[in-house]
Amino acid sequence: MLNISSPMTEAMYYILLALMNPNHGYQLMSSIEQVSKGRIKMGPGTLYGVLTRLQKDELIVILNDDGRRKTYAITEEGRAALKAEYKRLKYMINDGIILEE
């Protein structure tokens, strides 16, 4: 299980962020590109590898599997982990404010 205080990879963060609305794989790739304002283009290898890990860590679940595609959703544990990572990143940005001087 992922320790909620452990830093996430960028891929994990953006997948969880994109799963604030349930999605299937192809939609997820598009949503990640959208939410990152084009900065991140995630390929299927990375996406499905991270989805497997997030599912194992119980941060996401499969809502529907029709045999052709799986629809994923974030769990409450996933939301808590995403919020914790967001806070950690905000603290890092605030700690670096000295660089703007």
Secondary structure, 3 states (H helix, E strand, C coil): CCCCCCCCCHHHHHHHHHCCCCEEHHHHHHHHHHHCCCCCCCCHHHHHHHHHHHHHCCCEEEEEECCCCEEEEECHHHHHHHHHHHHHHHHHHHHHHHHHC
